[in-house]
Amino acid sequence: MIRHASLRTRLAVLYAGLAVIVLAISLLTVYEVARRDALNRVDSSLRADANKLGSRTEAAEHGSGQETNEQIVNAREAVGSGHLLALYDNQRVIASSAEAGDLIVAARRMGLFSGRERVATVTLPSGRFRVSAVPNDRGEYAVAAAPLQPVLESMEGLLNATLLAGAVGVLLTSVGAWFAARRGLQPLESITALANEVAPDAMGLRTGLDKGDEIGAVAAAIDRMLSRLETAFEAQKRFLEDASHELRTPLTIARGHLELISEGPDTTPEQRQQAIAVAIDEIDRMGRLVEGLLQLARASEIERLNIVPVIVEPLLLSIASQLSPVGDRAWSVAADGSLKVSADEDVLRQIVLNLARNADEHSPDGAPIELLAVRHGRLVDITVADRGTGIDQKLRDHVFDRFAHDGDGIGLGLAISQALAEVQSGTVALDDRPGGGTLATITLPAAP
């Protein structure tokens, strides 16, 4: 069935079907125009002969000619076309050609003699005739008739030629459509072959098609998709390698200390206690690492976000109040009370908390930390400003990379914060603060 055929076959059949419809309409139109033109020529000739017959009989009646009516209607050469001629006065046939009598009877039954000039087709056992009746001032009708057989034969020949031309046109259109569809779909076949070759170890493949049409647009979109997939696969590969390395370290340390306890019978209680404490710390670190990885994976789940206008000042005051009891440090907030951002409030709170805790860990005891918010056009900057140790020069270009840290923590806080900001159409940036310290800035769209 057509629905199971290839796209090339379906397109060829569609084009052929459209060609059949267009050719059929065109050829039928040509045939009908030619038929009407032929009939119009016959009708014009019949009218001319009927008018000529009426003129000659009128001239004969007034004595300007010596011919009788019978002589006039039988002298075909006298009117030039050889049509069948007759004179009829609505009561009787005044004069007629030998073959015209039956036509007069049939024409009268059809109401052809109705007081005005008329042309009609009359059917007799001997064939079909075209009849023209032209009245004169004396109440008579000059009748001219001609058989339609020559016209019908001509039309039949035209119809046969039209059908033959249509069949040849449909055949040529179908063949042309097949090859055109084949040529047009070749790029899709190349794209299909490429897609079948794509694999995790062969992500560098590209279609290489540079066409300015719809297929070229599809190819360009596929190339962009392959580029994104290649980037994602590389990132995933690096992520798995880094994760396996980071997880292996605490596992190795915990295992070593636990083996020390189980295989060292001479260990003292203090050594056992120390080994257990180290193992617990490493297990806790591994738990934080796993939780950080889960947070990072969930950070791209855009559908779980609830983006609404969030008033910034109460949020920052709440975070400062939450962190104030931790340590001996002053937390201050500076923000316009009407300033709003478009964000998920819970996710924004998590980002600011991540940056605030990071500032707390890298600031000396008693050094104040400020939470600031300023609007710049359609954007709002929320900044955590500290007076800490600043950005490690070794990490400056990699601060947002996963597992990048200076020896403290697990190196996922900034990566998580950046991912959470990006899914809200925002960014996170770290800069040196004049006079020492760091400025961690979250930039988000301002709420209307």
N, C-alpha and C positions, 0 to 999 in steps of 0.2 A: 504494500500500500504506500501512497505518497508520503504519509506522515512518518513512515519508517525509512524513506529514501534519504540520500545524502542531501546536504544543503545545496550543493551544486545542481543536483537533479531537480530539486524543488524550485530553485531560481529559474532554471531553464524552462520548466513546465509553466511557471508563472509568466515569464516573458512571452513564451509561445502563446499562452492563453490570451494575454493582452494583445498580441499581434493579431490573433484570429479575430478578436472583437473589433479592433481598429480597422483591419482590412475588410472585414465583413461590412461594417458600417460604410466605409469609403466606397467599396465596390458596388454595394447596393445603391448608394446615393448616385454613383456614376451611371449605373444601369437605369435607374428611375429617371434621371435627368435626360439620358439619351432616348428613352422610350417616349417621354413627354415631348421632346424636341421633334422626334419623328412624326408623332401624331399631329403636332402643331403644323408641321410642314404639309402633311396630307390635308389637314383641315383648311389651311390657307389656300392650297391649290384647288380644293373643292369649292370653296367660297368664290374664288376668282372665276372658276368655270360656270358656277351657278349664276353669278352676276353677269357674266358675258352672255350666257344663254338668254337671260331675261332681257338684256339690251337688244339682242338680235331679233328676238321674237317681237319685241315692241316696235323695232324698226320695220320689220316685215309687215306688221299690222297697219302701220301708217303709210304703207306703199313705198317706202324707201328701199325695199328689197324685193326680189322676185321669188324668194324661197318660202316654202310652206313650213309649218311647225314640224311636221314629220321629217322633212328634209334637214331641218336645222339640227334636231336632236340626234339624227343618225349620222350626221357629218362630223364625226369625231375630230377629224383633222382640222375642221373649221375652228374649233376651240382650242386646239393645240395639245391637250394632255391625254386624249383618248379615254376620258372617264365616261361612265354610263350616265346618260342625261335623260330628263323627262320634264314635262310640264303638267302641273296638276292644279285644278281650280277649286279644291276642297269638296268637289262633288264627283268628279270623274277625272280620268287621265286624259288630258288633251292630246298629248303626244309623248312617246317614249321610245328609247332604244329597245331592241328586242329583249334584252336581258333585264330591263329596269322595271317591268311590270310588277313582279313579285316584291321588289324592294319597296314600291309605293304602298302596296297593301300592308306590308309589315311595318313600314314607317308610320302609316296612318294609325295602326293599332297602338303604336308606342306614343301617339300624341305629338308626333314631330311637327304636324301642321297646326301650330297654335297661334298664328298671327304674328310671329316674330321670327327672326333668323335663328336657326338652331342647327347644331351638329350632334349626331349620335351614332352609336355603333349598332347595326342591325345584323342579327344572326339568321341565316337561311340554311337549309340543308346543304346547299352547295358551298357554304363557307360564311365568313364574317365580312361585313362591308361597313365602311365609314360613309355616312350619308349627310349631305349638307342641303338644307332647304332654305331658300331666300325668297320672301314674299315681295310682290310688286303692288303698284297702286290699283290694279284691276282685280285684286283678290286671288291672283294666281301665284303659284309657287314654282320657281325654277329649281330643279333638283339635280344635284351632281353626286355621284357615288363612285367609290373605288374599292376593290377588294383589299382586305388587310393582310392577305397571306404573304405578300412580299415583305411587308413591314414586320410581320410576326417572324418570318424566317430570318430577317436581318437581326431582329432582337434576340432570337434564339442563338444565332451565331455570336452576337455580342455577349450574351449571358455565358455561353460556353467558354469564350475567351476570357471573360471576367473570372469565372470559377477557376480556370487553369492558371491565370495570373495570381489569383489568391492562394491557390495551393502551392505554387512555386514560392510565393512570398512568405507563406507560413513556414515552409521547409527551410528556406534560407534564414529566416528569423530564428527558428529553433536551433539550427546549427550554430549561427552566430551567437545566440544567447548561451549555448552550452560552452563555447570556447571563451566568451567574455566572462562568464561566471567562473570558469576554471582559472582564467588569468587573474580575475579579481580576487579569488579566494586563495591564491598561492601564498600570499603573506600570512594568512591565518594558518595554513598548513605548516609554514615555517615556525610560527609561534607555538603551535601544538607540539611539533617535534622538540622545540627548545624546552617547553614546559615538562615534557617527559624526561628530559635529561637533567633537570634541576635536582640537586640532592645536597645534603648538608656539606659534602666535600666538593661540591661544584656550584657554589653560589655566585661565582663571578661571571656566569653566562649572561649575555644580553641579546636582544633581538637584532639590534643594529639597523632597524628599519627607520628611514628618515623620509616619511611620506607626509604630504600636507593634507591628507584626507582622514576619514573616520578611522580606517584601519591603522593609519599612522598614529592617531591619537591613542588608540588601544595599545599599540606597541610601546609608545612612550610611557603610558601609565604602567604597563607591565615592567618596563625597565626601571621605573621609579620604585615599584613595589619590590622588585628583586634587589635593588640597592638597599631599601629599608630592611628587607629580610636578611641580606648579607650583614648589615650593621647589627641587626638584632642577634643573629647567630654568633657573630664575633663577640658581642657584649655578653651573651649568655655563656659562651665558652670561657671568656675571661672570668665571669662571675662564678662559674662552677669551679674553675681552677683556684680562684682566690678563696672561695668558701671552703673548698676541701682543705686548702692549706691552713686557713684560720681555724677550722674545726679540729684539724689533726694535732695542732700544737697543744691546746688544753687537754685533749684526750691523752696525748703522749705523756704530758706532765703528770696528770692524775694517775694514769696507769703505772708510771714509774714509782710514784710515792706509795701507791697501794701495794705494789709488788715488794717494795722495801719492807712494808709491814708484814706481809705474809711470808716472805722468804728469809727475813732477817730475825732469827730467834733471839739474837742478843741485843736487839734494839731496846732502848730505854723507854719508859712511859712518856718522857718528854719528847723523844724522837717520834714515837707513834702519834702523839697528839699533834706535833708539828706537821707530820706527813698527812694526817687526816685533814687538818686545816687547809693545807695547800691543795689537796685533792678537792675539797669542798669549794674553795675559791675558784679553782679551774672549772669545776662543773657549773658553778654559778655564772662564770664568764661565758661558758659555752651556751648556757640557757639564754643569757642576754644576746649572744650572737645569733642564736636561732630566732629569738623574738624580733631582733632587728631585721633579719632576712625576711621574716614574714611581713613585717611592716613595709619593707621596701617593695615586696611583691604586691601587697595590697594598695600601694600608693598610686598605681595606674588604673585602679578601678573607678573610672570617672562616674559610672552610673550610681555609685553609692553616695556621691556628694550631694549636699543640699545647699546650692548656691543662693544666698539671700543677702540683702543689705545688712551689714554688721557694723554697729557703732564701735569705733576703735577704743575710745578712752575707757569705758567700763571694762572692756576685755583686758587692757593692759593693767588697770588698777587691780583687777582680780588676780592676775598672774603675779604682780608685785607683792600683793598680800599673801599669796600662797608661798612665795619663796622667802619672804622676810624672816620667818622664824628659823630658817636654815642658815646657821652661821652668823657671824657678826659683820653684817654688811647692810649698807643703806641702798634701798631700791627706790628710784624716783620715776615719775611718769610726767611727760609733757606732750599733750595732744589737745587739739580743738575738740570740744565736747560734741560738736555736730558732725565731726568727720566720720564718713562711712566708707566701707569697702564692700565689693561684691565677692563673697567667699563663703565657705562652709565654716561656721563658727568653731566647731569642735576641732576640725583639721587645722584651722588657723591658730587656735590655742596650742595645739601640739607643736606646730612649727616654732612659734615664739618661745615655748617652754624648752624645746631642744636647743635653740640658740642661746636662751638665757642660762640654762644649765652649763652649756659649753663655756659661756663667758664666766660663770661662777667658778668653774674648775680651773680656768687659766688666769684668774685674777688673785692678787695677794689678799690676805685677810684684811678686812676693813675697807678695802677699796670700793667706792660706790659704783653702781651700775645703773644706767639710765635707759628707760624705754621711751622712745620718741616716735611721733607720727606726724608727717607733713604731707600735704597734697601738692602735686606738681601737674597741673592740667587735668588730664583724665586718669592719672595714676596717683597712688598713695604709697609713700615710703614709710615702713614701720622698721625702726632701727633699734638694735640692742647695742649700746655703746659702753665699753668697759675700759679700765685702765690697767689691763693685764699685760701679759708678756708679748702680745702681738702675734702675728702669723709667723710660724716657723718657715724660714727661708727654704728649707728642703721640701716643704709641703706646699709652697705658695701656688705652684701650678697644678697641684693635685688634691687640693683641699676637699673637693666634692667627689673625688673618686671613692669607690667602695673600699673599705678596709684601710684607707689612708689615715694614719694617726701618728702621733709623736711619742708613742709608748704608753699613753693612757687611753682607756676606753677601748672600743672595738672598731672605731673608724666608720660607723654607719650613720651617725646622727646627722651630719651635714648632707650626706647622700639622700637620706630619707626626707630631710627638710626641703631639699631642692626638688625632689620628685613630687612631693605634696604641693609645693608652690606651682610647679609646671602644670599639673592637672587643673589648677584654678586660674590658668592663663597668667601666672605670675613668675617671678624669678627670685633667687636668693644670691646675694653677693657679699663678699668679705673684702674689707679695705682696712689699711692702716689708719689709725686715728692720730691726728696731729698731737704731738706731745706724749705719745705712747698709748698702746692699747689697740683695740680692734673695733671696727664698725661692721656689724652684721645686719644687712638690710634686706627686708622682704618687700618686693614691689608688686602690688596688686591693682587691678582696675578699681577706680572709684565708683561707688554706687551712685545711681542717678539722684 
